[in-house]
Amino acid sequence: RHPVAIPAQGTLTLVAQDAAALDEIDGLAFDAVGNLFGVLEIDKDALGNPQGGVVYVDKQTGSITSLIADIDRADQIAFDPTTSTASTGVFFVTSESRDPASTTDRLFRVEVTYSSGVPQSATRASLTTTIALLGLEGLVVLEQDAAGYGVAGDIFVGEDPPFPAPHKVAHVTPAGTTTVLTPNADPANDLSRPEGMAFGDFGGALPAALYVAETNKDRVVRIDSSGAVSMLGMPAAFGLQSPDNLEFGPDGFLYVTEDRGAGTGRSADRR
């Protein structure tokens, strides 16, 4: 059978709806106890002040709590279990800022404080990278050591700036040390708009690897620890268009969303 399959249609249930508090909500993440967080991909205001940020969504009541409100075009958020505690949750957030490339204000560390397990407030700090980055979107945090890729707590980010490929996929340590995973010396490894990212092993069927949605080429790719790129499955067989977010499910499948009108969700197996 083909390596990409469309899962059962399923059902949708409204969790929260607020045109102002959830304006341009994009990336989502859960913490260790199941609290739901989202990021708002809002542009700067007329005076140049950042307006995007991080919100906490109460899944039971639908209420929204703004935790951070000064990250320009916050795009993706990822929970870091390696440094989080019962009283504080640590997240990383990418900024898809359209400003010139910079080593600051592109990747943020957000620390959330809790009271009885409920998020109350948060602080954020710009993580200074050793390589200038622009238009960060894709984001994944290693939850455990991964041979060749790094150690638990390391971060991978992908650039989606407003200019043609190549765009960088970079490895960032919590201290900010940054190296380019791809493109490397082989032009075949250049990517066009690397957006969503996930790290996984298809339920133990394959060695763990980094998977990236290459939006402009309508495909999902695997990037090995040397930076070599290979395509996952046969996306054209199912008309995959503008893949965006990726997430491994507990069933071992890799789930993919499309960033287009009438977008869909799809899943991929290891073949």
C-alpha positions as CSV (number, residue, x, y, z in Angstrom):
1,R,0.0,0.0,0.0
2,H,1.0,3.6,-0.3
3,P,3.1,5.2,2.5
4,V,0.6,8.0,3.1
5,A,-2.9,7.4,4.3
6,I,-5.8,9.7,5.2
7,P,-7.1,8.7,8.7
8,A,-10.8,8.5,9.6
9,Q,-12.6,11.7,9.4
10,G,-13.3,11.9,13.1
11,T,-15.1,14.8,14.9
12,L,-14.4,18.4,15.8
13,T,-15.3,20.0,19.1
14,L,-15.0,23.7,19.9
15,V,-12.6,24.3,22.8
16,A,-12.3,28.1,22.8
17,Q,-13.4,30.9,20.6
18,D,-12.3,34.6,21.0
19,A,-11.6,36.8,18.1
20,A,-9.4,39.1,20.1
21,A,-7.7,36.8,22.6
22,L,-6.9,34.2,20.0
23,D,-6.1,36.5,17.1
24,E,-3.9,34.7,14.5
25,I,-3.3,31.7,16.9
26,D,-0.9,29.3,15.3
27,G,1.4,26.8,17.2
28,L,0.0,24.7,20.1
29,A,1.8,22.8,22.9
30,F,0.9,20.9,26.0
31,D,2.9,20.9,29.2
32,A,3.6,17.8,31.3
33,V,0.1,17.8,33.0
34,G,-2.0,18.6,29.9
35,N,-2.4,22.4,30.1
36,L,-2.8,23.8,26.6
37,F,-0.8,26.8,25.3
38,G,-0.9,28.6,22.0
39,V,1.1,31.4,20.3
40,L,-0.3,34.4,18.4
41,E,1.3,35.2,15.1
42,I,0.5,38.9,15.2
43,D,2.5,41.6,13.4
44,K,4.0,44.6,15.1
45,D,1.6,47.6,15.6
46,A,1.9,50.9,13.7
47,L,4.6,52.1,16.1
48,G,6.7,49.0,15.6
49,N,5.9,47.3,19.0
50,P,5.6,43.5,19.0
51,Q,2.1,42.3,19.6
52,G,2.3,38.5,19.3
53,G,2.8,36.2,22.3
54,V,1.7,33.2,24.3
55,V,-1.7,32.3,25.7
56,Y,-3.0,29.6,28.1
57,V,-6.3,28.0,27.0
58,D,-8.4,26.4,29.7
59,K,-9.8,23.4,27.9
60,Q,-12.7,23.0,30.3
61,T,-14.1,26.6,30.3
62,G,-12.6,28.0,27.1
63,S,-11.2,31.0,28.9
64,I,-8.0,32.5,27.6
65,T,-5.1,33.9,29.7
66,S,-2.5,36.1,28.0
67,L,0.9,35.2,29.4
68,I,3.3,36.9,27.0
69,A,2.3,39.8,24.6
70,D,5.5,41.1,23.1
71,I,6.9,38.5,20.7
72,D,6.8,39.6,17.1
73,R,4.9,37.1,15.0
74,A,5.2,34.2,17.5
75,D,4.8,31.1,15.3
76,Q,5.6,27.8,17.0
77,I,5.9,26.7,20.6
78,A,7.5,23.6,22.1
79,F,7.5,22.3,25.7
80,D,10.9,21.4,27.2
81,P,10.5,18.6,29.7
82,T,14.2,18.5,30.5
83,T,14.2,21.7,32.6
84,S,10.5,22.0,33.6
85,T,9.5,21.4,37.2
86,A,6.2,21.0,39.1
87,S,6.2,24.8,39.7
88,T,7.5,26.0,36.4
89,G,7.0,25.0,32.8
90,V,9.6,25.8,30.2
91,F,8.8,26.4,26.6
92,F,10.6,27.7,23.5
93,V,8.9,30.0,21.0
94,T,10.0,31.0,17.5
95,S,9.4,34.4,16.0
96,E,8.7,34.6,12.3
97,S,9.9,38.2,12.4
98,R,10.3,40.0,9.0
99,D,13.1,42.2,10.4
100,P,16.6,41.7,9.2
101,A,18.4,38.5,10.3
102,S,19.5,38.7,13.9
103,T,21.0,36.6,16.7
104,T,18.4,37.9,19.1
105,D,14.6,38.1,19.3
106,R,14.1,35.1,17.0
107,L,14.0,32.3,19.5
108,F,12.6,32.8,23.0
109,R,12.7,30.8,26.3
110,V,9.4,31.2,28.1
111,E,9.0,30.1,31.7
112,V,5.5,29.7,33.1
113,T,4.7,29.7,36.8
114,Y,1.9,27.6,38.2
115,S,-0.4,27.6,41.2
116,S,-2.0,24.3,42.0
117,G,-1.1,23.1,38.5
118,V,-2.8,26.1,36.8
119,P,-0.7,28.5,34.7
120,Q,-0.6,32.0,36.3
121,S,2.0,34.1,34.6
122,A,5.2,33.9,32.5
123,T,8.4,35.5,31.7
124,R,10.4,35.4,28.5
125,A,14.0,35.8,27.5
126,S,15.5,36.1,24.0
127,L,17.9,33.2,23.4
128,T,21.0,34.7,21.7
129,T,22.1,32.4,18.9
130,T,25.6,32.3,17.5
131,I,24.3,32.5,13.9
132,A,21.9,35.2,12.7
133,L,18.4,33.8,11.9
134,L,15.4,35.1,10.1
135,G,11.7,34.1,9.8
136,L,11.9,31.2,12.3
137,E,8.9,28.9,12.1
138,G,9.7,25.2,12.5
139,L,10.6,24.1,16.1
140,V,11.3,20.9,18.0
141,V,12.9,20.3,21.3
142,L,14.7,16.9,21.9
143,E,13.1,15.1,24.8
144,Q,16.0,12.7,25.2
145,D,19.5,12.2,23.9
146,A,19.5,11.3,20.2
147,A,22.7,9.8,18.6
148,G,24.2,12.2,16.1
149,Y,21.6,15.0,16.7
150,G,22.3,16.2,20.2
151,V,21.2,15.8,23.8
152,A,17.9,16.2,25.6
153,G,16.9,19.9,25.7
154,D,18.6,20.8,22.4
155,I,16.5,22.7,19.8
156,F,16.0,22.5,16.1
157,V,14.5,25.5,14.2
158,G,13.7,26.1,10.5
159,E,13.7,29.4,8.6
160,D,10.7,30.6,6.6
161,P,11.8,34.1,5.5
162,P,10.4,36.1,2.6
163,F,13.0,35.2,0.0
164,P,13.9,32.1,-2.0
165,A,15.6,28.9,-0.8
166,P,18.0,27.8,0.6
167,H,16.6,28.3,4.1
168,K,18.5,27.0,7.1
169,V,17.5,24.2,9.5
170,A,19.7,24.9,12.5
171,H,20.6,23.1,15.7
172,V,20.6,25.3,18.8
173,T,21.8,24.4,22.3
174,P,20.1,25.9,25.3
175,A,23.2,28.1,25.7
176,G,22.6,29.5,22.1
177,T,25.4,27.7,20.3
178,T,24.1,27.4,16.8
179,T,25.2,25.2,13.9
180,V,23.5,24.7,10.5
181,L,22.2,21.1,9.9
182,T,21.2,21.8,6.3
183,P,21.9,23.1,3.7
184,N,25.4,21.7,3.7
185,A,27.8,21.2,0.8
186,D,25.3,19.3,-1.2
187,P,22.8,21.6,-3.1
188,A,20.3,18.7,-3.0
189,N,19.9,19.4,0.7
190,D,18.7,22.9,0.2
191,L,15.1,23.3,1.4
192,S,12.3,25.7,0.4
193,R,10.3,27.0,3.4
194,P,11.1,24.3,6.0
195,E,8.1,24.8,8.4
196,G,6.7,22.2,10.8
197,M,9.1,19.8,12.5
198,A,8.9,16.6,14.5
199,F,11.4,14.2,15.9
200,G,10.5,10.6,16.2
201,D,11.0,6.9,15.2
202,F,7.6,5.7,13.9
203,G,6.9,3.7,17.0
204,G,10.4,2.2,17.1
205,A,10.3,1.0,13.5
206,L,13.2,3.2,12.4
207,P,16.0,5.1,14.1
208,A,14.8,8.4,15.5
209,A,15.3,11.3,13.0
210,L,14.2,14.8,12.3
211,Y,11.3,15.3,9.9
212,V,10.4,18.6,8.3
213,A,7.5,19.9,6.3
214,E,8.9,21.5,3.1
215,T,6.0,23.7,2.3
216,N,7.0,25.1,-1.1
217,K,7.8,21.6,-2.5
218,D,4.6,19.9,-1.1
219,R,6.5,17.2,0.7
220,V,7.8,16.0,4.0
221,V,11.5,15.2,4.3
222,R,13.7,13.3,6.7
223,I,17.0,15.0,7.7
224,D,19.6,12.7,9.0
225,S,22.3,13.8,11.5
226,S,24.7,14.7,8.7
227,G,22.2,17.0,7.1
228,A,21.3,14.8,4.2
229,V,17.7,15.1,3.0
230,S,15.4,12.4,1.7
231,M,11.7,12.5,0.8
232,L,9.2,10.6,3.0
233,G,6.7,8.5,1.1
234,M,5.0,9.5,-2.2
235,P,3.2,12.7,-1.3
236,A,2.1,13.3,-5.0
237,A,0.0,10.1,-4.8
238,F,-2.3,11.8,-2.3
239,G,-2.1,15.4,-3.5
240,L,-0.2,16.7,-0.5
241,Q,-0.2,20.5,-0.7
242,S,1.7,23.1,1.4
243,P,2.4,20.8,4.4
244,D,2.8,22.8,7.6
245,N,2.7,21.4,11.1
246,L,4.0,17.9,11.9
247,E,3.4,15.8,15.0
248,F,4.1,12.1,15.9
249,G,1.1,10.4,17.5
250,P,1.1,7.7,20.2
251,D,0.2,5.2,17.4
252,G,3.6,5.8,15.7
253,F,2.2,7.7,12.8
254,L,3.4,11.1,11.7
255,Y,0.5,13.5,11.3
256,V,0.7,16.4,8.8
257,T,-1.4,19.4,8.3
258,E,-1.7,21.5,5.1
259,D,-1.5,25.3,5.1
260,R,-4.0,26.0,2.3
261,G,-7.6,26.7,1.7
262,A,-9.8,23.7,2.7
263,G,-6.7,22.2,4.3
264,T,-6.7,18.6,5.6
265,G,-4.8,16.4,8.0
266,R,-2.9,13.4,6.8
267,S,-0.8,10.7,8.4
268,A,2.3,8.9,7.2
269,D,3.7,5.5,8.2
270,R,7.3,4.3,8.0
271,R,7.3,2.8,4.6
